[in-house]
Amino acid sequence: MSPTPRKKKLSQAGTANDDVLAVLVDERNGREYYVSMIDTLVVDGREYSVMYNYEPDDGSHFSPEIVIMRMYRGQSGDLAFSSIINKKELDEVFDHFFRRYEAAKFQR
């Protein structure tokens, strides 16, 4: 991602394909990103969303990457996301998510 936070708005959710839960649209260039939401969490009073990028199965060997973004709710209730550019903040949120993931895995 770029060195400045990039805000993205949630433009669509719950499509016919269960693998695609959201389409994020970059407000700067209009590019669409297909993502599947994994988790939302609050760390130090800030909301974050954990997702992975989705690519249609075209036969290639695609490995999804986990993406963590700061999540905001607009006045109209719309969701907006921005990149986390502070490495310490990103590491803290990832560690928090990973601990939750590990705890949930052992509870099954």
Residue, then its C-alpha position, 0 to 999 in steps of 0.5 A: m500500500s502507499p505511504t499514506p492511508r488509503k480509504k476504501k468504502l464498502s460498496q457491496a456485500g452478500t453477493a450470490n457467491d458465498d466466498v465474496l462477502a464485500v467489494l471495497v472501492d478505492e476512493r482515489n482511483g475507483r479500483e475494486y478489491y474483492v475481499s472475504m471478511i474474517d473478523t472485526l475487533v477492537v484494540d485500544g478503542r479502535e475498530y479493525s477489520v480482518m479480511y483476505n483478498y479474494e480472486p476468482d478460481d481461474g486454475s492458478h495457484f493463488s494464496p490469499e493474503i490476510v489484510i487488516m484495516r482500520m474500520y470507520r462508520g460514517q454518519s450514514g452508517d456506511l463502512a470505510f476502511s483505511s490502511i494502517i501505516n504504523k508498523k507498531e499498530l499493525d503488529e499489535v492488531f495482528d497479534h491480538f487477532f492471532r491470539r483470538y484465532e488460536a483461542a477459537k481453534f482450541q475451543r472447537 
